[in-house]
Amino acid sequence: MEQDSIGALLRTLREDTGRSQTDQASTLSELSGQAITRNEVSRWETEKRLPAPFWQQQIAASFGVEEKKISRVVSTARAKRRKERGGVQRRVFIGAMAALAIPLARTDQPTARLIGRSDVAALRRRTARLRRLDNILGGAETFPVYAAEADYTQRLIHESSHTEDIGRDLLALLAEQQQQAGWAAFDHGQHAIAQQLYDDSRGRAGVGSCRERDRVRRVPADGDAAEWHGARGGFV
């Protein structure tokens, strides 16, 4: 029977194969060469996220069905969302920021200044609030926001005056922000950028020296995968 809900279709296909969400995640990871967890499978089945074209192909292969069977239903769901949203996406975004008490212009503040523990605490509170945007908006909308936040923290590390302890705190925060941006990039189908962000995030978690800031690079908010590829000499 033809289904017009991508979530219901994916759930039916999975259950028909006798797989759990964890099993399906493992199958997709093996097919695609990209690590994926049951959380992402759950997001697709509950339609909190719509699978990008890359994942539509992998999902179809995992169930042995034609890719157009998946892509057609995803397209229908996407068109329905656009119709429901109309032309108010910017108002939705601003409304979400306001509801979470997040100032819109935070990353425009100067970075060449003295940074203390209160500044780091404020940045952590803002990062925690921004994480909740993921429950309201998709990766296409959140990735530029998360990338800008990481870029701002990188500039603070480069340009501000701070103690070595504060430098370590900033690097730990940057790792968290890059992980957040990586999830948004993954959701938006920008897998190369997501992989780079994950790698950088892991590399900076727990860094013990401010000299690490010399290796910090700017996050490309425009999604330029080629720039990241050249920066590291290639990655999956």
C-alpha positions in Angstrom: 0.0 0.0 0.0 1.3 3.4 -1.0 2.0 5.7 2.0 2.1 9.5 1.9 4.0 9.9 5.2 7.7 9.4 5.1 7.8 8.6 8.8 5.2 5.9 8.5 6.8 4.5 5.4 10.3 4.2 7.0 8.8 2.6 10.1 6.8 0.1 8.1 9.8 -0.8 5.9 12.0 -1.3 9.0 9.5 -3.3 10.9 8.8 -5.5 7.9 12.5 -6.4 7.9 12.4 -7.2 11.6 15.0 -4.6 12.4 15.2 -2.4 15.5 16.1 1.3 15.0 19.6 0.4 16.2 19.8 -2.4 13.6 18.7 0.0 10.9 21.3 2.5 12.0 24.0 -0.1 11.8 22.9 -1.2 8.4 23.0 2.4 7.1 26.4 3.0 8.7 27.8 0.0 6.9 26.2 0.8 3.5 27.2 4.5 3.6 30.5 4.5 5.3 29.1 7.3 7.5 28.5 6.7 11.2 24.8 7.1 12.1 22.9 6.3 15.4 19.4 5.1 16.2 18.6 8.8 17.2 18.8 9.8 13.5 16.6 6.9 12.4 14.1 7.9 15.1 14.1 11.5 13.9 13.3 10.4 10.4 10.5 8.1 11.5 8.9 10.8 13.7 9.5 13.4 10.9 11.5 15.7 13.1 13.9 15.5 10.2 13.6 14.6 6.6 16.4 12.5 5.1 18.7 14.4 2.7 19.2 12.9 -0.9 22.3 11.1 0.2 20.4 9.3 2.9 17.4 8.6 0.7 19.7 6.6 -1.5 21.1 4.7 1.4 17.7 4.0 3.0 16.4 2.7 -0.3 19.4 0.4 -0.7 19.0 -0.8 2.9 15.4 -2.0 2.2 15.9 -3.1 -1.4 13.4 -0.7 -2.8 13.7 1.9 -5.6 15.1 5.2 -4.5 12.2 7.1 -6.1 9.9 5.4 -3.7 11.7 7.2 -0.8 12.4 10.4 -2.6 8.8 10.9 -3.8 7.4 10.7 -0.3 10.2 12.9 1.1 9.4 15.5 -1.6 5.7 15.4 -0.7 6.5 15.9 3.0 8.9 18.8 2.1 6.3 20.5 -0.1 3.7 20.1 2.7 6.1 21.8 5.2 6.8 24.7 2.8 3.1 25.2 2.3 2.4 25.2 6.1 5.2 27.6 6.7 4.4 29.8 3.8 6.6 32.9 3.7 7.1 33.1 7.5 10.3 31.1 8.0 12.3 34.2 9.0 9.5 35.1 11.5 9.6 31.6 12.8 13.3 31.8 13.3 13.3 35.1 15.0 10.3 33.9 17.1 12.3 30.8 18.2 15.3 32.9 19.1 13.1 35.3 21.1 11.2 32.4 22.8 14.6 31.0 24.0 15.8 34.4 25.1 18.7 34.4 22.6 19.9 37.8 21.3 20.3 37.8 17.6 23.4 40.0 17.3 25.6 38.2 19.9 28.4 37.3 17.4 28.8 40.9 16.3 30.3 41.9 19.6 34.0 42.9 19.7 36.5 40.1 20.4 39.7 42.1 21.1 39.0 42.5 24.8 39.8 40.9 28.2 37.9 37.7 28.7 37.1 36.3 32.2 35.1 33.5 33.7 31.8 35.4 33.6 32.2 35.8 29.8 32.8 32.1 29.4 29.8 31.3 31.6 27.6 33.7 29.4 28.8 31.9 26.3 28.0 28.5 27.7 24.5 29.6 28.6 24.0 30.9 25.1 25.3 27.7 23.6 22.9 25.7 25.7 19.9 27.8 24.6 20.9 27.6 21.0 21.0 23.8 21.2 17.2 23.9 21.8 16.7 25.5 18.3 17.3 22.0 17.0 13.9 21.0 18.4 12.2 23.8 16.3 14.2 24.2 13.1 16.2 22.0 10.7 19.8 21.9 9.8 19.4 24.3 6.9 18.4 27.0 9.3 20.5 26.1 12.3 23.9 25.3 10.7 24.7 29.0 9.8 23.8 30.0 13.4 25.9 27.3 15.0 28.8 27.9 12.6 28.7 31.6 13.4 28.9 30.8 17.1 31.9 28.6 16.6 33.5 31.2 14.4 33.0 33.9 17.1 34.6 31.6 19.8 37.5 31.0 17.5 38.0 34.7 17.1 37.9 35.2 20.8 40.6 32.6 21.2 42.8 34.4 18.6 42.0 38.0 19.5 41.1 38.4 23.1 43.3 38.6 26.2 42.8 35.8 28.7 44.6 33.5 31.1 45.7 30.0 30.2 42.8 28.6 32.2 40.3 30.7 30.3 41.9 29.6 27.1 41.3 26.0 28.0 37.7 26.8 28.8 37.2 28.5 25.5 38.7 25.6 23.6 36.4 23.2 25.4 33.4 25.4 24.5 34.6 25.5 20.9 34.7 21.7 20.8 31.1 21.7 22.0 30.0 24.3 19.5 31.7 22.5 16.6 30.0 19.2 17.6 26.7 21.1 17.5 27.4 22.6 14.1 28.5 19.2 12.9 25.1 17.7 13.7 23.4 20.5 11.9 25.7 20.1 8.9 25.0 16.3 8.9 21.2 17.0 9.0 21.6 19.4 6.1 23.4 16.8 4.0 26.8 18.4 4.2 28.6 15.3 5.3 32.2 16.4 4.6 31.9 19.5 6.7 30.1 17.5 9.4 33.0 15.0 9.5 35.6 17.9 9.7 33.7 19.5 12.6 33.5 16.2 14.4 37.2 15.6 14.0 38.1 19.1 15.1 35.7 18.8 18.1 37.3 15.6 19.2 40.8 17.1 18.8 40.1 20.1 20.9 38.1 18.4 23.7 40.3 18.5 26.8 43.1 20.5 25.2 45.5 21.6 27.9 47.4 24.5 26.3 46.5 27.8 24.9 49.1 27.2 22.2 46.5 25.0 20.5 44.8 28.2 19.4 47.4 28.5 16.7 45.8 25.6 14.9 42.2 27.0 15.1 40.5 27.6 11.7 37.4 29.5 10.9 34.2 27.6 10.3 32.8 28.1 6.8 29.3 29.3 7.4 28.6 29.1 3.7 29.1 25.4 3.6 32.2 25.4 1.4 33.2 21.7 1.7 36.1 22.3 -0.7 37.7 24.8 1.7 37.6 22.2 4.5 38.9 19.4 2.2 41.9 21.5 1.3 42.5 22.5 4.9 43.0 18.9 6.1 44.3 17.3 2.9 41.2 15.1 2.5 38.8 13.3 4.7 35.8 10.9 4.4 
